[in-house]
Amino acid sequence: MKPVVYGVAFAFAASSAFAADIPPAPVARVAPVTDTYFGETITDRYRWMENDKDPDWLPFLKQQNAHTRAILDTLPKRDELLKRIQQLSGDIAAPARVEKSGTRLFYQQRPAGSNNFKLFVRELGKNSGKDRVLVDPTKLDTKTSHTSLDWWHPSPDGSKLVYGLSKDGSEDSVLYIMDVRTGEILKERIANTEGAEPSWLADSSGFFYNQLTGKVNTPERYLNAQARFHKIGTDAAKDPVLMKRGLDAAVQYEKIQSPYIEVFPHADSALLLLSDVRQEKRIYTAPLKDVLAGKAKWQQVADFADEVTAVDLHGDDLYLLSTKGHPRGRLLKTSAKAPALAGAQEVVPESDLVLQGLARAKDGLYIRAMDGGIGKLQRLGTDGKVTSIALPFDGTLGSIDADADAPGALVILSGWLQPTGIWSVSADGKLADTGITPKPAIDVSAYTTERRFATAKDGTKIPYSLIYKKGLKLDGKNPAFISAYGSYGAAAYTPSFAGRTLALVDQGAVVGYANVRGGGEFGREWHRAGQLENKPNTWRDLIAVCEEIQAKGYTSPAYQTIGGRSAGGITMGRALEERPDLFAAVISGVGWHNPLRYVAEQNGYGEEPEWGAIADPAGFKALKSIDSYQQVVDGTKYPAVLLTTGVTDPRVAPFHPAKMAARLQAATASGKPVLLRVDFDAGHGMGSTRAQQDAEAADTYAFILSQTAGAAAK
């Protein structure tokens, strides 16, 4: 592997005195492989990177990372930024999820100063006392490895807890069971339980769960999953398989779909949900006793075409949140024992709000909703009336939990400058901060936010949010970092406490988030407008936002950075290629860049409903249009680019950023750096420690400042 040598712009690292200490980036081995799709030939120069056993693979990653580290570590702002980021993240207690079961309140939170999330329990009522730590994965860490809590579910009476742990951000969960009263971990262990989604029986004696059957790090990993039942105290190896492909001739489905069996309090029916990357699900119902006996005759309630995205079952009343013909969603009610979707009663009609989720309480059904990315809350009361519940500020309603046997609800709420907290909702619709999450000692009075709309080429209004210091001069000379996502119908960049981001804002930067099409901010139509063949709208919306903030003087091309994470790599990558003149730098965080080769990764086939299938002519066309790796053009003056990856990433294979880095390094004519940053003990970011996230943020922000004209001299 030969070294990459950059032009004069490479001097950004610090000074010429350091140049000799920077190991060169290796030039990737070129071994072209040619594929033909529907008469069109595609050449892949770096196909060998898909084989993590190739003898050049790890040396390539290590040499790239050594080159990148030598540069990033010498950037003049890096240490200052890291210190401020560590202070910001260390002062913040970050809640992730809350759930009430029986007389216990369970919550997942990363305490201030802690390196990872922990699970706590709080006794309620007459037994109220101090909170206890139930699961502390940091106690399992070693000098070279860390463990993360992936998911958890308490039993209905709060006496038991089932949870999943994995190493190094791999999300490859092993299931554990705990006696909550004593803290004893029971003897059962169940592997291959990533995304297990356990559902407890009402008597807390056992639970249904989903189990993967494909081998780790192969394209079959997430295919042909199965639904099983575990009774507490029994041999998990003998857990009955209640649903898998081919088990029931009456329930036929594709290999990319996973079966989940879900039960509800006060209901003697069970639901079978078939789910893939789409938000909608295929749903069946059967008597619970028949399911447990392995004799279920499943009745179909809804198919994927019925666009049911959330369900609730109360007695025989089956509630279905559907977007079919009503893209922002409406709530329907039918019978679980005799489901008839065509004649279902509409109990909450479609409105301007996008309906997102449901939580059953004694006083009704709480509905999580959104308006253009701003969280909203409603309640369908036991009297059939819908009430809007006022939130204390415009922000994100991250999750909602309720107890079917108690009134009210618990929600997690956050704003750009309002710290994330756990709030209680009383039966009279009043919200109160529970105090579970302490307020950080972070003064936000120097900052301000605004929400604006840019106009896309087709006239569509694209919302975006900006965060910056008060008194900002609109002279076009402010570094700006605008991120976008735009996939799966997910509202990815809604208000969330700025936290680490304030370290970049402190340097005079404008930080922003574009709610591009392909997300769900305005419902199913917004998603479809950036899906499959409509995907170009996603990156062109990002371009429109950047053009607008530049026209208004917030920044200019020499100061502009864009970023995207995961599927946001498509948005960022294609914007980079269509308008390289518009940006000074680009950040790709664990980004998807070579979707034409999804067949080679473990999280590939499941993506077909969102991106298209390679075996279909229209699918190939759509996939080619979003493949930024294949559309790099030799001799183009590309902006500076920083790409990141984690070796254990189960969602975006490391070959995506690695191929993209190699291709850009070979092609760019700008003399600006293309860096590949590698975490060897991290994955997609879900299980990353606070220290890992701090370091990545410091590297990212220092790189941005080094590449935006004049910033390094401040």
Summary of the structure (lengths in Angstrom):
residues: 714
radius of gyration: 25.3
end to end distance: 37.3
largest distance: 77.6
contacts: 2540
relative contact order: 0.11
helix: 24%
strand: 32%
